[in-house]
Amino acid sequence: MSSIHRFAHRHDAGRQLGERLSELRVQHPVVLGLARGGVPVAFEVARALNSPLDVLVVRKLGVPFHTELALGAIGEDDTEVLNAELIERLGISTKQVAAVIERERAELARRVDLYRRDRTPLELAGRTAIIVDDGLATGATAHVAVNVARARGAKNVIVAVAVSPPETIAELERLDVEVISLLVPSEFRAVGEWYDDFTQTSDEDVTSLLRQSTIREPGRDTD
């Protein structure tokens, strides 16, 4: 049983997650932080594993009349995951779904341009990709991130998070990925309730942490 009860902040979660992942002894992984909140966690994981850090930009697709509820998610490389059952049950029209996707695609493109600039994504072909986030609720963003990593050629994918409800972990494991969550509470309302400080991560935080990452891949473009 885990002795962890909650986290001081995202960097604290990342340090503890890095310790757990170190036990796996994965050879030459690439650490991918889900923007924005997953990047501070991933920064500490990458440092613990002495591995390169990159950002993976994903966007939750919120239900139009209840934006905290995810009807799906989109990610880089035109990846998309939709919860067809939820969309049908709530009576969300095709036009409404398309409008949400269009809006979030614009924001995703803005963030990709801001975070990457002249830096190319890290090469994932034949590697183990460790996708890191501060926590999971529905798992929609992690699902689309797994699709992005596999589309880029990742041989193995690990989803590593600070906290997630058990049903979300079970859903992700159906994608044939390993899921590591430091906390797996049976009663779960929101990721933020498991942190003392859950201040929103800014764009500036993300770009700063990416610049600070000291492990570089041979031949990768730099700023």
C-alpha positions, -999 to +999 in steps of 0.1 A: +000+000+000+013+035-009+024+057+019+016+088-003-016+107+007-013+138-015+013+161-032+026+194-022+027+206-059+035+192-093+072+192-089+068+171-057+046+147-076+072+145-104+100+137-080+080+109-064+069+096-098+105+097-110+116+075-081+089+049-090+098+049-126+135+045-118+127+011-104+116-001-139+150+005-154+136+013-188+164+016-214+167+051-231+131+063-227+118+096-240+097+115-214+067+134-228+049+159-206+013+166-215+008+204-218+004+222-197+000+207-162+020+175-170+052+193-180+064+203-144+058+166-134+076+153-165+105+177-159+113+160-126+107+125-141+131+133-169+157+145-144+153+114-123+157+091-153+184+112-169+163+112-201+153+137-227+121+157-222+096+168-248+061+182-247+031+166-261+002+190-268-033+176-263-066+193-258-097+180-240-130+185-259-155+197-234-192+191-236-207+225-248-229+229-218-206+213-193-170+220-203-154+201-175-169+169-189-149+155-218-166+142-249-132+134-262-097+148-269-075+159-298-037+159-301-008+166-324-007+149-358-044+153-363-052+126-337-087+125-322-106+104-297-144+108-293-167+093-267-195+083-291-216+068-263-215+100-243-222+122-273-253+102-282-266+100-247-263+138-242-278+145-276-248+166-288-251+173-325-224+167-351-224+204-357-217+211-320-189+185-319-173+200-350-174+235-334-157+223-303-130+205-323-124+236-345-120+258-315-096+234-297-076+228-329-069+265-331-057+265-294-036+233-300-019+249-330-011+280-310+005+260-282+025+238-306+039+268-323+047+285-289+063+255-272+082+240-302+092+271-322+123+258-341+127+226-321+116+194-338+098+167-318+120+140-303+124+109-323+102+081-308+108+053-334+117+021-316+119+039-282+098+037-250+077+068-246+067+077-210+037+100-212+034+120-180+006+141-165-003+155-132-033+132-130-061+117-150-099+120-148-116+105-178-083+096-195-094+111-228-062+132-232-040+103-222-057+081-248-051+106-276-015+110-264-009+072-267-022+074-302+003+102-310+032+083-295+024+052-315+018+071-347+054+085-342+067+050-339+071+044-302+078+007-295+064+008-260+042+033-242+040+039-205+014+063-190+027+077-157+006+100-135+004+112-100-033+102-094-061+085-113-093+067-105-092+029-110-117+028-138-096+052-159-066+031-154-086+000-165-097+019-197-062+029-206-048-006-200-072-019-227-050+001-251-021-023-242-001+002-224+014+001-189-002+026-165+016+038-133-003+060-109+011+069-075-024+073-061-055+053-071-083+066-050-117+048-051-134+081-044-123+106-070-138+140-079-109+160-095-071+159-099-066+191-080-080+178-047-049+156-043-025+186-044-019+213-018-009+237-046-026+232-079-019+266-094-024+266-132+007+260-152+013+288-176+027+289-211+058+306-197+063+278-172+062+252-200+087+270-223+110+277-193+111+240-182+117+228-218+147+252-220+160+240-187+159+204-197+196+194-199+195+161-218+195+166-255+192+141-283+220+139-309+212+160-339+181+176-324+173+212-334+179+237-306+167+273-300 
